[in-house]
Amino acid sequence: MNTAWHKSSYSANGANCVEVRERVDGADVRDTQHRDAGHLSFSPREWRSFLQDLRSDRF
């Protein structure tokens, strides 16, 4: 599994971007402009649920 940070495909071009690092035990998300502020970590179940909601346009 790739553990490198990459820009989310859901980020709009411009200033409001997030980066994602997917891991075996979940995923991390951080603000591209404020990388030093840390990141949020999600369990595999939380991450799957979030992605399912995005794909079904629940946001």
N, C-alpha and C positions, 0 to 999 in steps of 0.2 A: 504494500500500500504506500502511496506517495505521502510523505509527511511534510512536504514543502508547502509554504504558504502560497496561495494563488488567489487572484481577484475573483470574487463571486460573479458568475454569469448573470446574476440578478442585479448587480450594481449598475447604476446608470453611468454613462460617461460623464466625467466631470468630478466635482468635489466630493460627492457623497458615495464613497466606495467602501466596501468591506472586503476583507481577505479571509479565506477559510483554509484551515489545515485539518484534513480528515485523518483520523487515527483508527486503529483497530478497536480501541475502547471509546470511540465517539468522535467529536469534532470540536475544534476551537474556532472562534470568530473574533476578529479585531477590526478596529477602524484604521483604514489605510493611512489617514492623515495623523493619527495619534497612536502609532504603534507602541510607543513607550508607556502608554496608559494601561497596558495589559490586554487581556482577552477574556472572553466568556467561554466556558467549557460546557459541552453537552454530552450526555450519555448516548449510547447508540440508539436507544429507544426514543429519547427526546429528539435526536437529530433526524431519525427516520420520520417521525411524526411531523416535524417542521417541514421537511422536504415534501412530504405527501400533501400538506396543506398548501404549500406554494404551487405545486403542480395542479392542484384542483382549484386554484384561484380563490382560496378562502381568505386571502389577505387583500 
